[in-house]
């Protein structure tokens, strides 16, 4: 009858516009199954036992709007117009080096930053190693002033401030300047010492720097590199919370957005006459692809997989695998060299994130000695607990709920343990996927080239590269297929009069892959189900965010 025909017709319409049905359990490895989560848990324990994992605090890209960590695939660099702020730091101790020129009353070091909020956690001043710094003298407002600037930057800095007449009294070697002590203009009681770093870390933009960098406790990636170079990474912390606001315990400007803090600090510096210059400049900065928000760095504790000496590849190893590729998929010699170089240049990769959903890291931390507790025994408890409660309720579980109060720290016998709050990321998922599925087509690999190279990179971190490729008989690496976000074609069995006015049957403002990266496949599935009875389907952040809230 007509009613039955309408139901069938509508079902056909939905299948053509939403997707097709496939038995993934038979033909594919489901990365969302509990069995695969068990594989990931076991893989983590295996790598940790083999000393291939380490947990460190490092600055990561963070979106204050999404309140989430952002990986390199979810960000884009765009040019921003910002102010380079030149700040005066008063010299408190010069080891008597400048005694013949000044009593230090009007002697300042000029440093630069585009984010003055880093001054809240300012710990050091960084200078260029094996360089010289000018002691510049000017006469202004009926007094003599002395400024210290990196020699190659002096002319640009002084001319930008419209000081065209000045004297360079002394060339100060960097190894002498690093013995000086200055005070933070936001807190004169806080003394700051100098540390040296490579030219690349200090003179990033030679037209908008004084050659002296404000170094915070890891608020930027360059700060991290400078601190790492000087082996002082033990006190890294962020002054900003997940919203990009300062913490309410901050001694100045508490509970304020970092952009407002920047403006407030500039006003304070102007009032205290510690602002030498503000100079507009164009800077390439990372933005979130999902919401276009400018990203910040937050020092957070994350897991990294590290490469051992025996893991580095040579071309002969990769050629063995290249010989097994089908003729239309083989890599050219130059392409092969590029792949080998790319894999070898990556010595460590982050394998965790701070997203709300995902596979939890199966590790615990001792409250007494900070020892990492992760073994085959604890792993079994994690697997059982995760199967019982799933992703949605995992964060509600306490360590004693997971471990049944049967595990203690092997180092100090402490029973009070913390649960690791990170989640295993997409790269670790790739590390856990076998090069081939032994259930089907045992020795035959079918993969797109991009994912195939990712799998090679993953294999290079667990010491099984040669073992795995020797088991493979043939590889078909097909060309990548890129998703297009466009209006779907007219479905079968849809009458012309039904199609009129519904040209945009599926309106996409964001790509499906973007949804998966930010919210996960479960949220995407729920959105699909929620829209199953609608004639016009819209997918954008508003709709997905609504589903995400309901999912939580």
C-alpha positions, 0 to 999 in steps of 0.5 A: 500500500501507499503507506508502506511504499512511503516508508521504504522510499524514505529509508532508501532516501536516508541510506543514499544521503547518510551512508551505506551499511557494511559489516565492519566486524568481518572486513575491518579492525574496529578501533572502537571495540573493547577488544581493540581497547584491550590491545591499546592497554597491553601495547602501552604496558609493553612499551613502558616495560621496554623503556620506550615511554616517558612522561614529561611536562611540555608546552602544548597547543591549547584552544581556550574556546574549545577547552581542549588540546589541539594536535598539529592536524587541527591547527592552521597558521595565520598572520596576526597583527600584534604589538611587540612590547619592549620592556625595561628591566632595571639592572640591580647587579653588574658585578661592577663591570659598568662602574666607570659609566654608571651607578646603575640608577638609570641602567636598563636591559631592554627585552621584548615579547608579544605576550606580556602575560608571560612576565607573571611567571618570568624566571630568566632573561635569555641572551644569544650565546657567544654574542655581544651586547651594546651599552647604549647611552642617550640623553633625554628629559634632562637625564642620561639613560643607559640601555643594553641591547644585542649589537645587531639589533641596536640600530633597529631598536633605537630608530624605532623609538626615534632615538637617532643620536646615541652612543655605544659606550661598550661591547659587553660579551654575552658570557659577562652579561649572563652574570648580571641580575635584573629586577622584574618591573612588575615586582621589583623584589623578584631578581632575574638571572640571565641564561644563554641560548642559540641565536635561532631561539632568541633572534626569531624576528630580527626587526622586532626584537632587542635580542633579549628574551623574557623566559617564563616557566614554559608559557611558549614553546621557545621558552621550553627549548631555551629551558631544555637547552639549559637543563632547567625544566624542573619548574614548568607551570602554566599561569593560564587555565583551560579558558585562557584565564589567569588563576584566581591565586595569581598575585597580579590580574587574577581570573582575567583572560590573557588578552586583557592581562596583556593590555593591563600589563602594558598600562602598568608598564607605561605608568611605571615608565618601564615601557620603552616601546610598542611596535606593531608587527605581523606574526604567524600564529597558530589558530584552531581549525574548528573555531578559529580561536588563536591558540595558546601554549600550556605546559601539561604533563603528557606521555611520549614514545621515544626512539632507541638507537636500533630503531633508526631506519636505513634505505635498505630496510625500507627497500625490502618493503618497497619491493613488496609493493605492487608495481603501481604503488612503489615509491621512487628513489627520491620519495623513498629517501624522503620517507626514511629521512622523515621517519628518522628525524622524528625521535619522539612523538606525543601519544596522549592528550587531554581530551574529554573522551577517548581511551584512558592511559592505563597508568597510576601515580604514587601520591608519595613518591610520584612513581608510575605504576603500570604492570600486567596486574594493574592492566587486567584491572583496567581492562575489566573496569573499562569493560564494565563502565565504558568511556562515559563513566570512566572519569568518575571511577576512583583508583581504588574502584579500578584496582579493587584496593589490591595494588600498592606502589612497588617502590614505597608500598604507598596505597594512595594512588592517583589515576593518570588523567590523560587519554591515548591519542590517535597516533598511539591508536595507529601504533596499536593497529597491526600492519596486517590483520591475521584473520583476513588476507594474512600476508596482504596489506591494503592501505592508502599511502598516507596511513601506510607511511604513518604505520611505518613511522609507528613501527619504527618506535617499537623495534619490530620494523624488520619482523613485521615487514618480513611477514608481509608478502605484498602491499597495495598502497593506493592513492589518498582519498580526500573528503569533500564537503559539498551538497549531496547528489539527488537520491534515487526514488526521490520525486522532482517535486520533493527535491524542489526547494531542498537543493541543499539536502546536507549542508556541511560547515565542517568536515566529518573528519573534523568532527571525529578529531574533536568529538570522536566517532561516538558523537558523530554516530549519535548525530547521524541517528538524531537526524535520521528522520529529517529531510534536510540535514545540517552539520555544524559546530552548534549541532555537534556541540549540542549532541556532545553535551547530551552524550556527556 
